[in-house]
């Protein structure tokens, strides 16, 4: 485990590591209302698909806690409203809706529960989602190991470590697992404009882990691939369609094209909770658009001319044809993804059911 946690339930409140002020400040915020959780997701106090999903689950627990004085019927109605509020906070990351719907399903199968019991049901499920995330991330790293040479140089985009999850990480978890298993690891870290999650967050995490790295500007990846030995590109994801098309932080598509042109494996680390089998392809994935100031300013300082307009999609979609493999906790999916992904989702669901029954 890392010495820092992106989120934690403590004393009937949700404690979040404020990722907006890293790496210069390590600050934790204590949230007690579901509205605060929705805003924290929206303003990227907490970010990364798995962390967002877990935070939303705990947001549902806060909603149940703050409204235990209501009748059971009114509480159930309020929780449905809270679910809508949380789902609207960031539309691309499917983990958010997945976690919230899982909470609602758990409530529905306990129709006679009183308000205190509803709170306890929601909180137990939120804890279960958080614990599953850590187990999932560790298994993704282990499943990736056979794909990697002993001396391995990565390019990594955005941040997918313990900060983006409950703990350990997905794509950065693969890098971490290789390092912990004795591989000779080096990482080129995309700065990841416009919010610089690579330069601010991934670089900070790699420092904490003692893994060698260099930060590069996003546009340098093709040059690095041509002039330096790169063994693999590893990225996370916010949603995977049934055919393998994958939504991730803006710039991932460019990176995949460059990797394809240079014959470098392009791996997506994907907890099965990010796989949305209801969507046939990437064209159906909703893409969040964020405010212009994220592009035109840096930490409040304007870098573009006054009144200059900017277009700021937060994510892009990488076609499945550019993805070498999708690494999940249930195994590694290869093309054709519309056949391999459903089977891995089913395996993961069986695993979760077994864990739940044991609990």
Order of alpha helices (4+ residues) and beta strands (2+ residues): beta-beta-beta-alpha-alpha-alpha-alpha-alpha-beta-alpha-beta-alpha-beta-alpha-beta-beta-beta-alpha-beta-beta-alpha-beta-beta-beta-beta-beta-alpha
